[in-house]
């Protein structure tokens, strides 16, 4: 058995083999591997006795589940109107310029991916972003420059 097959079986043993187990199993595989491969989705469907459409539909519905490889650090910038009103575009432009990518892209070295996400619940402290699970708020171009630089300077 391949490593992911074992992981999927263990997650199914832990959460059960019913429709309600799908999301925790998808999250478990995504947490370990950073994204879900087509093979993962097929194996999950087989293990939980669900159709490929159910598994793929769920995996692609949730923006925090990735079905394509992402960078080591996934930067998710809030795209709501409250962050727009607080100069989110200037913050995004600074990130794009620093990383030399556009929103939706991953750096060549696979270190960063820049994405938009829906409201993160910090409307009073926007613009806001997550880098993996770490939240940042009250962003300005200068502030975001320092934050990204910290991640850039870390060893892989």
Secondary structure, 3 states (H helix, E strand, C coil): CCHHHHHHHHHHHHHCCCHHHHHHHHHHHHHHHCCCCHHHHHHHHHHHCCCHHHHHHHHHHCCCCCCCCCCCEEEEEECCHHHHCCCHHHHHHHHHHHHCCCCCCECCCCCEEEEEECCCCCHHHCCCEEECCEEECCCCHHHHHHHHHHHHCCCC
